[in-house]
Amino acid sequence: MAMNTPLTKLLGCDYPIIQTAMGWVADARLVAATSNAGGLGFLAGAVMSPEEVEESVLAIKAATDKPFGVNFHMYVNGASDIVDICCKHGVKAVSYSRSPRAALVEKLKAAGIVCIPTVGAAKHAVKAVSLGADAVVVQGGEGGGHTGSVASTILLPQVLDSVDVPVVACGGFKDGRGLAAALAMGASGIAMGTRFLMTQESPVPTNTKECYVGASPDQIVVSKKLDGLPQRMIFNACLKDLEATSQLGMWWLAVKNGLAFANMTQTSLLDMLKSAWKISRTGDISMAQTMMAANAPMMIQEAMVRGHPTQGILPSGQVAGVIKDLPDVATLIHAIVTEAQQSAQHLQQIMQEQ
Ligand SMILES: Cc1cc2nc3c(=O)[nH]c(=O)nc-3n(C[C@H](O)[C@H](O)[C@H](O)COP(=O)(O)O)c2cc1C
């Protein structure tokens, strides 16, 4: 059974369920599996060169004829190449977060691509909509990776009251009860990262996935150590070492990771410095924070790609603490939709009884 919300209409998918982009995790296979199951998957383009984004887009198109999206950073040099790739291959939607660029949003919209940024505060939702966003994903503090401090239950109604585009609830969702609750609050759907990381199709090595299954909610903490911005992750040996590292040590790490990131995304170090300077002038984040931005992707890669969960960072939503299985994506989405329908019926019964 399909579900109809403003989000499914906008994205052309069967269910109002988004698989968010996660660096090193949301690859072509996971995205295609999500879209084939009736949700909408976003490719993690922020840790790819434009060439890799194009290869992955073609791989997704070979695996599904359903709509899907691409996530990328608008402040990096390759951003306009990625926009061109999305336009050329008819990608349905794009997502982005920090420092959106009005010219790129305009170009995407002119090509009919849905722009759906992730925000962590009501004022950012208002700004994103003023720059042309067609919908917003609102991530509460429970969410994985870079995150805010306000819980989804507080933030969602605040954003719903602030903007007049479809709003997608994100941060802490994993099941049909959550989907029904978000819809009841007025959201047009849910977006989930961690729940999709913990699936069969997710490319994360088994030993790293086991750390997620074994984590308890109180082990999933927020730290600013990596790049000065709050990030939610599983507390492990690597984070313990980082917390004890001096500021000088963190700068050395930033230089090492910056060089590796520049090499990976085919950007020169000079261009990275120029982008950092430009972003810091927008006032969104400081120059120091931007310079440290490469720490997160490079240290996440250690755990997510190389399979060394104690030597790398494990970004995670708090919800991993209550997820104990690794289903395939089709089974997961089917279970979420079925449970949401049961929850809605239950709610309807209660209302009638009153
Ligand atoms: C391992 C991991 C990597 C992530 N990488 C990115 C990323 O590259 N770009 C991005 O916009 N968000 C990233 N995020 C945030 C997610 O897209 C999503 O907003 C968040 O996981 C939602 O919260 P949840 O985990 O409670 O569902 C990442 C999250 C995780 C857990």
The ligand as an SDF file (V2000), in Angstrom:
LIG
                    3D

 31 33  0  0  0  0  0  0  0  0999 V2000
   28.1490    7.2600    9.6220 C   0  0  0  0  0  0  0  0  0  0  0  0
   27.4550    8.5560    9.3270 C   0  0  0  0  0  0  0  0  0  0  0  0
   27.9630    9.3780    8.3210 C   0  0  0  0  0  0  0  0  0  0  0  0
   27.3050   10.5640    7.9940 C   0  0  0  0  0  0  0  0  0  0  0  0
   27.7760   11.3150    6.9520 N   0  0  0  0  0  0  0  0  0  0  0  0
   27.0590   12.3800    6.5180 C   0  0  0  0  0  0  0  0  0  0  0  0
   27.4310   13.0760    5.3180 C   0  0  0  0  0  0  0  0  0  0  0  0
   28.3960   12.7300    4.6470 O   0  0  0  0  0  0  0  0  0  0  0  0
   26.6650   14.1520    4.9220 N   0  0  0  0  0  0  0  0  0  0  0  0
   25.5590   14.5350    5.6370 C   0  0  0  0  0  0  0  0  0  0  0  0
   24.8930   15.5080    5.2450 O   0  0  0  0  0  0  0  0  0  0  0  0
   25.1850   13.8960    6.7740 N   0  0  0  0  0  0  0  0  0  0  0  0
   25.8950   12.8270    7.2060 C   0  0  0  0  0  0  0  0  0  0  0  0
   25.4850   12.1360    8.3270 N   0  0  0  0  0  0  0  0  0  0  0  0
   24.2130   12.5050    8.9830 C   0  0  0  0  0  0  0  0  0  0  0  0
   23.0620   11.6500    8.3970 C   0  0  0  0  0  0  0  0  0  0  0  0
   22.9060   11.9010    7.0330 O   0  0  0  0  0  0  0  0  0  0  0  0
   21.7150   11.8710    9.1060 C   0  0  0  0  0  0  0  0  0  0  0  0
   21.3680   13.2380    9.0240 O   0  0  0  0  0  0  0  0  0  0  0  0
   21.7040   11.3820   10.5460 C   0  0  0  0  0  0  0  0  0  0  0  0
   22.3320   10.1320   10.6340 O   0  0  0  0  0  0  0  0  0  0  0  0
   20.2520   11.2680   11.0180 C   0  0  0  0  0  0  0  0  0  0  0  0
   20.1430   10.8030   12.3210 O   0  0  0  0  0  0  0  0  0  0  0  0
   19.8690    9.2440   12.7050 P   0  0  0  0  0  0  0  0  0  0  0  0
   21.1970    8.5930   12.5540 O   0  0  0  0  0  0  0  0  0  0  0  0
   19.3760    9.2800   14.0990 O   0  0  0  0  0  0  0  0  0  0  0  0
   18.8780    8.6910   11.7160 O   0  0  0  0  0  0  0  0  0  0  0  0
   26.1500   10.9630    8.7160 C   0  0  0  0  0  0  0  0  0  0  0  0
   25.6590   10.1440    9.7440 C   0  0  0  0  0  0  0  0  0  0  0  0
   26.2860    8.9580   10.0470 C   0  0  0  0  0  0  0  0  0  0  0  0
   25.7010    8.0730   11.1360 C   0  0  0  0  0  0  0  0  0  0  0  0
  1  2  1  0
  2  3  1  0
  2 30  2  0
  3  4  2  0
  4  5  1  0
  4 28  1  0
  5  6  2  0
  6  7  1  0
  6 13  1  0
  7  8  2  0
  7  9  1  0
  9 10  1  0
 10 11  2  0
 10 12  1  0
 12 13  2  0
 13 14  1  0
 14 15  1  0
 14 28  1  0
 15 16  1  0
 16 17  1  0
 16 18  1  0
 18 19  1  0
 18 20  1  0
 20 21  1  0
 20 22  1  0
 22 23  1  0
 23 24  1  0
 24 25  2  0
 24 26  1  0
 24 27  1  0
 28 29  2  0
 29 30  1  0
 30 31  1  0
M  END
$$$$
